[in-house]
Amino acid sequence: MDAHQPDVQCLDATVGVPLTVKLWEDRTRGEQWVPVYDACCLVLTEDDFVCTTSNNAVESGNHQFEFEPRQPGTHRLEFHKRMAWKFTAEARRVFLIHVREEGS
């Protein structure tokens, strides 16, 4: 896991304390962010879309994911932007989550 790659963002977290990631999503185009992670280290506790722009032709906003870190260490969290009609991801976002024990 290389934190020095330009497309990798580092986040700090604490075991048992919720961590939220928000990603812009244009559902008009059929976009949807899909998380890829180790379920032993991170547990998805909330997956919600908050629409900020909506009318007859447009629906876009923030896709909000909440995870509960379960184990200390550095864990990779990757999001793939999927389109309903494509087999491959159009884009991706990569996060390295540095999780520490509470109180340390």
C-alpha positions as CSV (number, residue, x, y, z in Angstrom):
1,M,0.0,0.0,0.0
2,D,1.7,3.1,-1.2
3,A,0.4,6.4,0.3
4,H,2.7,8.4,-2.0
5,Q,0.6,7.6,-5.1
6,P,-1.1,10.8,-6.4
7,D,-4.5,9.2,-6.5
8,V,-4.4,7.8,-2.9
9,Q,-5.9,9.9,-0.1
10,C,-4.9,9.1,3.6
11,L,-7.5,9.3,6.3
12,D,-7.1,8.8,10.1
13,A,-9.7,6.8,12.1
14,T,-10.2,5.2,15.5
15,V,-11.5,1.7,16.1
16,G,-15.2,1.8,16.8
17,V,-15.6,5.5,15.7
18,P,-17.6,6.0,12.5
19,L,-15.8,7.2,9.5
20,T,-17.7,9.0,6.7
21,V,-16.7,9.3,3.0
22,K,-18.8,11.5,0.7
23,L,-18.5,11.2,-3.1
24,W,-20.3,13.3,-5.8
25,E,-22.6,11.1,-7.9
26,D,-24.6,12.1,-11.0
27,R,-27.4,9.5,-11.2
28,T,-28.7,11.2,-14.3
29,R,-25.8,9.6,-16.1
30,G,-26.3,6.3,-14.3
31,E,-23.3,6.7,-12.0
32,Q,-23.0,4.8,-8.8
33,W,-20.0,4.5,-6.4
34,V,-19.4,1.0,-5.2
35,P,-17.0,0.4,-2.2
36,V,-14.4,-2.4,-2.2
37,Y,-12.9,-3.1,1.2
38,D,-11.9,-5.9,3.6
39,A,-15.1,-6.5,5.7
40,C,-13.0,-7.9,8.6
41,C,-11.4,-4.5,9.0
42,L,-14.1,-2.1,8.1
43,V,-17.9,-2.5,8.4
44,L,-20.3,-0.5,6.2
45,T,-22.9,0.9,8.6
46,E,-24.6,3.4,6.3
47,D,-25.0,3.9,2.6
48,D,-27.1,6.9,1.7
49,F,-27.6,9.2,-1.3
50,V,-28.3,12.9,-0.6
51,C,-29.8,14.5,-3.6
52,T,-28.7,18.2,-4.0
53,T,-29.9,18.8,-7.6
54,S,-33.2,17.3,-8.9
55,N,-35.6,18.2,-11.6
56,N,-37.1,16.4,-14.6
57,A,-33.7,15.9,-16.3
58,V,-31.1,15.9,-13.5
59,E,-30.5,13.9,-10.2
60,S,-27.2,14.4,-8.6
61,G,-25.7,14.8,-5.2
62,N,-23.5,13.2,-2.5
63,H,-23.3,9.5,-2.0
64,Q,-22.4,9.1,1.7
65,F,-20.8,6.0,3.1
66,E,-20.2,5.4,6.8
67,F,-17.8,2.7,8.0
68,E,-16.9,1.4,11.4
69,P,-13.2,0.5,11.7
70,R,-12.9,-2.8,13.6
71,Q,-9.1,-3.4,13.6
72,P,-6.1,-1.1,14.1
73,G,-3.7,-0.8,11.2
74,T,-3.7,0.6,7.7
75,H,-6.6,-0.6,5.5
76,R,-7.3,0.1,1.8
77,L,-10.8,1.4,0.9
78,E,-11.5,1.7,-2.8
79,F,-14.5,3.1,-4.6
80,H,-15.3,2.2,-8.2
81,K,-17.6,4.5,-10.2
82,R,-19.9,2.2,-12.1
83,M,-22.2,2.9,-14.9
84,A,-25.3,0.6,-15.4
85,W,-24.3,-0.4,-18.9
86,K,-20.5,-0.8,-18.5
87,F,-18.6,-3.8,-17.3
88,T,-15.6,-1.8,-16.1
89,A,-15.3,1.1,-13.7
90,E,-15.2,4.6,-15.2
91,A,-13.2,6.0,-12.3
92,R,-11.9,5.1,-8.9
93,R,-11.0,6.7,-5.6
94,V,-8.5,5.1,-3.2
95,F,-8.2,5.8,0.5
96,L,-5.7,4.4,3.0
97,I,-7.4,4.4,6.3
98,H,-4.9,4.6,9.2
99,V,-6.8,3.1,12.2
100,R,-5.6,3.4,15.7
101,E,-7.0,2.0,19.0
102,E,-9.1,4.5,21.0
103,G,-6.9,6.4,23.4
104,S,-3.7,5.9,21.5
